[in-house]
């Protein structure tokens, strides 16, 4: 059996291990709201702000340290960094299950699990990018969309498991059970997660001779005007999405919707998110398009769907608002699934990983700051309409940013071609 055959078959194992790790490890931190709801019932003395901080840091904090994660992967290898991240999650769950003072959850759970959680999904994307490079266009996009589906599927599976486990036992016991499950997963997934059969040479083993001039040129390309404008679009898109999703259930309850229906709508949004991620490769196969154009498209459609939902919620046929709400998930599906792929277009070919890291940082900032900005306006106005209006404003900025980036990039390419001629 030749090397290409081995690589192709082993790549499937890499995708599978990445997908499973996102369901179990990443899925838990995104379903931590179920744990927080239980903590609110048992400990009335802890504030909602602190509980929200515990949950949000566990979800998004690690993304801000993405450059450190990339450095560790290049220095010590993808496999060792991945295994250490998995073990960090296990240890964090076990230690945080032993504490009695909930104020210690920030240190024992949020910070370590948040960092390791980010490392797991970043390393998964990077290693899949090596086994299935961007030049394998449809196959690469299919793989990126498949592994990104681990997030919404993981949320549904883990939130149901956490809720069932807490109903039978205390939350501390649930964490110990999950720590044991994650330990078994670590023993299985860790040895599989290797660059050994990749045709790409990992950057940690490359020793290129780079001059100061080349470094300066790379630095200029990283922080050029189109890149900055593009990243503003990523920030505002993720701010709009998370601001809407984080306040969706409370918004629906405020409008008089039953709790069961509000929860159902939220879950349907997540289900359609997963379906849209899986449908992106088919869409590109049927209608070949440069993927960079999908970003302004998904933002524009998101703006329309959110506007429709906003209007329908205040009518006698408000039950129909579920349709634009679930269709709004197309925005998050595109924006989060194709960040690695679009980095290959926006940055130099040898800067794809660095470009993806910038996307992760900006995405994390949007996930954290979006709901905070929306919450501030909610506190100031006392009206949930401000949540919708803030998200619509963010989406409008995103559309302008993405469109402007494409115009600037096209103009730059035309200038370059005219100079060559």
C-alpha positions as CSV (number, residue, x, y, z in Angstrom):
1,X,0.0,0.0,0.0
2,X,1.5,3.3,-1.1
3,X,1.8,6.4,1.1
4,X,-1.0,8.4,-0.6
5,X,-3.4,5.5,0.1
6,X,-2.4,5.4,3.8
7,X,-2.6,9.1,4.1
8,X,-6.1,9.2,2.6
9,X,-7.4,6.4,4.9
10,X,-5.6,7.8,8.0
11,X,-7.1,11.3,7.2
12,X,-10.5,9.8,7.9
13,X,-9.4,8.8,11.4
14,X,-8.1,12.3,12.0
15,X,-11.4,13.8,11.0
16,X,-13.3,11.3,13.2
17,X,-11.1,12.0,16.2
18,X,-11.5,15.8,15.7
19,X,-15.3,15.4,15.3
20,X,-15.7,13.2,18.4
21,X,-13.4,15.5,20.5
22,X,-15.6,18.5,19.6
23,X,-18.8,16.6,20.5
24,X,-17.5,15.5,24.0
25,X,-15.1,18.2,25.1
26,X,-16.2,21.3,23.3
27,X,-19.9,20.3,23.5
28,X,-19.8,20.2,27.3
29,X,-18.5,23.8,27.7
30,X,-21.1,25.1,25.3
31,X,-23.9,23.3,27.3
32,X,-22.5,24.6,30.6
33,X,-25.6,26.7,30.9
34,X,-27.5,23.6,32.1
35,X,-25.0,23.4,35.0
36,X,-25.4,27.1,35.7
37,X,-29.2,26.8,35.9
38,X,-28.7,24.1,38.6
39,X,-26.2,26.2,40.5
40,X,-28.7,29.1,40.5
41,X,-31.3,26.9,42.2
42,X,-28.9,25.5,44.8
43,X,-26.9,28.7,45.6
44,X,-28.9,31.8,45.7
45,X,-26.0,33.9,47.1
46,X,-23.9,33.8,43.9
47,X,-24.7,36.5,41.4
48,X,-25.9,36.0,37.8
49,X,-23.0,38.1,36.6
50,X,-20.5,35.8,38.2
51,X,-22.2,32.7,36.9
52,X,-22.4,34.1,33.4
53,X,-18.7,34.9,33.6
54,X,-17.9,31.3,34.6
55,X,-19.8,30.0,31.6
56,X,-18.6,32.5,29.0
57,X,-14.9,32.3,30.0
58,X,-15.1,28.5,29.7
59,X,-16.5,28.9,26.2
60,X,-14.5,31.7,24.6
61,X,-11.5,32.7,26.8
62,X,-9.1,30.2,25.2
63,X,-9.6,31.7,21.7
64,X,-7.9,34.9,22.9
65,X,-4.8,32.8,23.6
66,X,-4.8,31.2,20.1
67,X,-1.2,32.5,19.3
68,X,0.1,30.6,22.4
69,X,-1.7,27.5,21.3
70,X,-0.2,27.7,17.8
71,X,3.3,28.3,19.3
72,X,2.9,25.2,21.6
73,X,1.8,23.1,18.6
74,X,4.7,24.2,16.5
75,X,7.2,23.8,19.3
76,X,6.1,20.5,20.9
77,X,4.0,19.0,18.1
78,X,0.3,18.7,17.4
79,X,-0.2,15.3,19.1
80,X,1.5,16.2,22.4
81,X,-0.3,19.5,22.7
82,X,-3.6,17.8,21.8
83,X,-3.2,15.1,24.4
84,X,-2.2,17.7,27.1
85,X,-5.3,19.7,26.3
86,X,-7.5,16.7,26.6
87,X,-5.9,15.8,30.0
88,X,-6.3,19.4,31.2
89,X,-10.1,19.1,30.6
90,X,-10.2,15.9,32.6
91,X,-8.2,17.3,35.5
92,X,-10.3,20.5,35.4
93,X,-13.5,18.6,35.6
94,X,-12.3,16.4,38.5
95,X,-10.8,19.3,40.6
96,X,-13.9,21.6,40.0
97,X,-16.1,18.7,41.2
98,X,-14.4,18.7,44.6
99,X,-14.8,22.4,45.6
100,X,-17.6,23.7,47.9
101,X,-17.1,27.4,47.3
102,X,-18.5,28.2,43.9
103,X,-16.3,31.3,43.6
104,X,-13.4,28.8,42.9
105,X,-15.1,27.6,39.7
106,X,-13.5,30.4,37.7
107,X,-10.0,29.1,38.6
108,X,-10.7,25.4,38.7
109,X,-13.0,25.1,35.7
110,X,-13.4,28.2,33.5
111,X,-9.7,29.2,32.9
112,X,-8.1,25.7,32.4
113,X,-11.1,24.2,30.6
114,X,-11.5,27.3,28.5
115,X,-7.9,27.3,27.4
116,X,-7.9,23.5,26.7
117,X,-11.3,23.7,24.9
118,X,-9.9,26.3,22.5
119,X,-6.7,24.2,21.9
120,X,-8.7,21.1,21.0
121,X,-10.8,22.8,18.3
122,X,-7.9,24.9,16.9
123,X,-5.6,21.9,16.7
124,X,-8.4,19.9,15.1
125,X,-8.8,22.5,12.4
126,X,-5.1,22.8,11.7
127,X,-4.4,19.1,11.5
128,X,-7.3,18.5,9.1
129,X,-6.0,21.4,7.0
130,X,-2.7,19.5,6.7
131,X,-4.4,16.2,5.7
132,X,-6.8,17.9,3.4
133,X,-5.1,21.1,2.1
134,X,-7.1,23.9,0.6
135,X,-6.0,22.9,-3.0
136,X,-8.2,19.8,-2.6
137,X,-11.1,22.3,-2.9
138,X,-14.4,20.4,-2.5
139,X,-12.8,17.7,-0.3
140,X,-11.2,20.3,2.0
141,X,-14.4,22.4,2.4
142,X,-16.4,19.2,3.1
143,X,-14.0,18.2,5.8
144,X,-14.0,21.6,7.4
145,X,-17.8,21.7,7.4
146,X,-18.1,18.2,8.8
147,X,-15.7,18.8,11.8
148,X,-17.4,22.2,12.5
149,X,-20.7,20.3,12.8
150,X,-19.3,18.8,16.0
151,X,-20.2,22.1,17.8
152,X,-24.0,22.1,17.3
153,X,-24.3,18.3,17.5
154,X,-22.1,18.3,20.7
155,X,-24.3,21.0,22.3
156,X,-27.4,18.9,21.7
157,X,-25.9,15.6,22.9
158,X,-24.0,17.0,25.9
159,X,-26.8,19.3,27.1
160,X,-29.2,16.4,27.2
161,X,-26.7,14.2,28.9
162,X,-25.8,16.8,31.5
163,X,-29.5,17.6,32.2
164,X,-30.3,13.9,32.7
165,X,-27.2,13.3,34.8
166,X,-27.9,16.3,37.1
167,X,-31.5,15.1,37.5
168,X,-30.2,11.8,38.9
169,X,-27.2,13.0,40.8
170,X,-25.6,16.2,42.0
171,X,-23.6,18.4,39.5
172,X,-20.4,17.4,41.2
173,X,-21.1,13.7,40.6
174,X,-22.0,14.5,37.0
175,X,-18.6,16.2,36.5
176,X,-16.7,13.2,37.9
177,X,-18.6,10.9,35.6
178,X,-17.8,13.1,32.6
179,X,-14.2,13.3,33.7
180,X,-14.0,9.5,33.5
181,X,-15.7,9.5,30.0
182,X,-13.2,12.2,28.8
183,X,-10.3,10.2,30.2
184,X,-11.3,7.2,28.2
185,X,-11.8,9.4,25.1
186,X,-8.3,10.8,25.7
187,X,-6.7,7.3,25.7
188,X,-8.5,6.6,22.4
189,X,-8.2,9.9,20.5
190,X,-4.7,11.0,21.7
191,X,-2.7,8.2,19.9
192,X,-4.7,8.7,16.7
193,X,-4.0,12.5,16.5
194,X,-0.7,12.5,14.7
195,X,0.9,14.3,11.7
196,X,2.9,11.1,10.9
197,X,0.9,10.3,7.7
198,X,0.4,13.8,6.5
199,X,2.0,14.8,3.2
200,X,2.4,18.4,4.5
201,X,5.6,19.1,6.6
202,X,4.4,20.6,9.9
203,X,5.8,24.0,10.5
204,X,7.4,22.9,13.8
205,X,9.8,20.8,11.7
206,X,10.5,23.5,9.1
207,X,13.6,25.6,9.4
208,X,13.3,28.1,6.5
209,X,15.8,30.9,6.1
210,X,13.8,34.1,6.4
211,X,15.2,37.5,5.9
212,X,14.2,40.6,7.8
213,X,12.7,42.1,4.6
214,X,10.5,39.0,4.2
215,X,9.4,39.3,7.8
216,X,8.5,42.9,7.3
217,X,6.6,42.1,4.1
218,X,4.6,39.4,5.9
219,X,3.8,41.7,8.7
220,X,2.5,44.3,6.3
221,X,0.3,41.8,4.5
222,X,-1.1,40.5,7.8
223,X,-2.2,44.0,8.8
224,X,-3.1,45.5,5.4
225,X,-6.4,47.5,5.1
226,X,-8.4,44.7,3.5
227,X,-7.4,42.3,6.3
228,X,-8.3,44.8,9.0
229,X,-11.7,45.6,7.4
230,X,-12.4,41.8,6.9
231,X,-11.7,41.1,10.6
232,X,-14.0,43.9,11.6
233,X,-16.7,42.0,9.6
234,X,-15.9,38.7,11.4
235,X,-16.1,40.5,14.8
236,X,-19.5,42.2,14.1
237,X,-21.0,39.0,12.6
238,X,-20.1,36.9,15.7
239,X,-21.2,39.7,18.0
240,X,-24.6,39.8,16.2
241,X,-25.0,36.0,16.3
242,X,-24.1,35.5,19.9
243,X,-26.0,38.6,21.1
244,X,-29.1,37.2,19.5
245,X,-28.6,33.6,20.6
246,X,-27.7,34.3,24.2
247,X,-30.8,36.4,24.7
248,X,-33.2,34.4,22.5
249,X,-34.8,32.3,25.2
250,X,-35.2,35.1,27.7
251,X,-36.5,37.3,24.8
252,X,-39.2,34.7,23.9
253,X,-40.2,34.3,27.5
254,X,-40.5,38.1,27.8
255,X,-42.9,38.1,24.9
256,X,-45.0,35.4,26.7
257,X,-43.8,32.3,24.9
258,X,-43.9,29.1,27.1
259,X,-40.5,27.9,28.3
260,X,-40.9,24.6,26.5
261,X,-41.4,26.4,23.1
262,X,-38.6,28.8,23.7
263,X,-36.2,25.9,24.4
264,X,-37.6,24.0,21.3
265,X,-36.9,27.1,19.1
266,X,-33.4,27.4,20.4
267,X,-32.7,23.7,19.7
268,X,-34.2,23.9,16.2
269,X,-31.9,26.8,15.5
270,X,-28.9,24.6,16.5
271,X,-30.2,21.7,14.4
272,X,-30.5,23.8,11.3
273,X,-27.0,25.2,12.0
274,X,-25.7,21.7,11.8
275,X,-27.7,21.0,8.6
276,X,-26.5,24.2,6.9
277,X,-22.9,23.3,7.7
278,X,-23.3,19.9,6.0
279,X,-25.0,21.5,3.0
280,X,-22.3,24.1,2.3
281,X,-20.1,21.6,0.2
282,X,-23.2,20.5,-1.8
283,X,-24.1,24.2,-2.4
284,X,-20.6,25.0,-3.7
285,X,-20.5,21.8,-5.8
286,X,-23.8,22.7,-7.5
287,X,-23.1,26.4,-7.8
288,X,-19.4,26.9,-8.0
289,X,-18.5,30.2,-6.3
290,X,-15.5,31.8,-4.7
291,X,-16.1,31.1,-1.0
292,X,-15.2,34.6,0.0
293,X,-18.5,35.7,-1.6
294,X,-20.4,33.4,0.8
295,X,-19.6,35.7,3.8
296,X,-21.4,38.9,2.6
297,X,-24.2,36.6,1.3
298,X,-24.8,34.9,4.6
299,X,-24.7,38.3,6.4
300,X,-27.2,39.8,4.0
301,X,-29.6,36.9,4.3
302,X,-29.1,36.9,8.1
303,X,-30.1,40.6,8.2
304,X,-33.2,39.8,6.2
305,X,-34.2,36.8,8.3
306,X,-33.6,38.6,11.6
307,X,-35.7,41.6,10.3
308,X,-38.5,39.2,9.4
309,X,-38.3,37.5,12.8
310,X,-38.4,40.8,14.5
311,X,-41.5,41.8,12.6
312,X,-43.3,38.5,13.1
313,X,-42.7,38.3,16.8
314,X,-45.0,41.3,17.4
315,X,-47.9,40.0,15.3
316,X,-50.8,37.6,15.9
317,X,-49.0,35.0,13.7
318,X,-45.8,35.1,15.9
319,X,-45.5,31.3,15.7
320,X,-44.2,31.8,12.1
321,X,-41.2,33.6,13.5
322,X,-39.6,30.2,13.9
323,X,-38.9,30.0,10.2
324,X,-36.6,33.1,9.9
325,X,-35.0,32.2,13.2
326,X,-33.9,28.8,12.1
327,X,-32.8,30.1,8.7
328,X,-30.7,32.7,10.5
329,X,-28.4,29.8,11.5
330,X,-27.0,29.9,7.9
331,X,-25.0,33.0,9.0
332,X,-23.2,31.3,11.8
333,X,-22.7,28.1,9.8
334,X,-20.8,29.9,7.0
335,X,-18.9,32.3,9.2
336,X,-17.5,29.6,11.6
337,X,-17.0,26.7,9.1
338,X,-14.9,28.4,6.5
339,X,-12.5,30.6,8.4
340,X,-9.5,28.4,7.8
341,X,-10.4,28.1,4.1
342,X,-10.9,31.8,3.5
343,X,-7.6,32.6,5.4
344,X,-5.8,30.8,2.5
345,X,-7.3,33.5,0.1
346,X,-6.8,36.5,2.3
347,X,-3.2,35.8,3.5
348,X,-0.1,34.5,1.8
349,X,0.0,30.8,1.2
350,X,2.4,30.2,4.0
351,X,0.4,32.4,6.4
352,X,-2.9,30.4,6.3
353,X,-2.5,29.0,9.9
354,X,-1.6,32.5,11.2
355,X,-4.6,34.0,9.4
356,X,-6.8,31.3,10.9
357,X,-5.5,32.2,14.4
358,X,-6.4,35.9,13.8
359,X,-9.9,34.7,12.9
360,X,-10.1,32.7,16.1
361,X,-9.1,35.7,18.3
362,X,-11.6,38.0,16.6
363,X,-14.3,35.4,16.8
364,X,-13.7,34.9,20.5
365,X,-13.8,38.7,21.1
366,X,-17.2,38.8,19.2
367,X,-18.6,36.0,21.2
368,X,-17.6,37.7,24.5
369,X,-18.3,41.3,23.7
370,X,-21.5,41.0,21.5
371,X,-23.8,39.8,24.3
372,X,-22.2,42.3,26.7
373,X,-22.9,45.2,24.4
374,X,-26.5,43.9,23.8
375,X,-26.9,43.5,27.6
376,X,-25.8,47.0,28.3
377,X,-28.4,48.4,25.8
378,X,-31.0,46.1,27.4
379,X,-30.2,47.5,30.8
380,X,-30.3,51.1,29.5
381,X,-33.6,50.8,27.6
382,X,-35.3,48.0,29.5
383,X,-36.7,46.8,26.2
384,X,-35.8,43.6,24.5
385,X,-36.3,45.2,21.1
386,X,-32.8,46.7,21.6
387,X,-31.3,43.1,21.4
388,X,-32.7,42.7,17.8
389,X,-31.7,46.2,16.8
390,X,-28.1,45.8,18.1
391,X,-27.7,42.5,16.1
392,X,-29.2,44.1,13.0
393,X,-26.7,47.0,13.3
394,X,-23.8,44.6,13.7
395,X,-24.9,42.6,10.6
396,X,-25.1,45.9,8.6
397,X,-21.5,46.7,9.6
398,X,-20.5,43.2,8.7
399,X,-22.0,43.4,5.2
400,X,-20.2,46.7,4.5
401,X,-16.9,45.3,5.8
402,X,-17.0,42.0,3.8
403,X,-18.1,43.8,0.6
404,X,-15.4,46.5,1.0
405,X,-12.8,43.8,1.5
406,X,-13.8,42.1,-1.7
407,X,-13.7,45.4,-3.6
408,X,-10.3,46.3,-2.2
409,X,-8.9,42.8,-3.0
410,X,-10.3,42.8,-6.5
411,X,-8.9,46.3,-7.2
412,X,-5.5,45.2,-5.9
413,X,-5.5,42.1,-8.1
414,X,-6.5,44.2,-11.2
415,X,-3.7,46.6,-10.4
416,X,-1.2,43.8,-10.1
417,X,-2.3,42.2,-13.4
418,X,-2.1,45.6,-15.2
419,X,1.5,46.0,-13.9
420,X,2.5,42.6,-15.2
421,X,1.0,43.4,-18.6
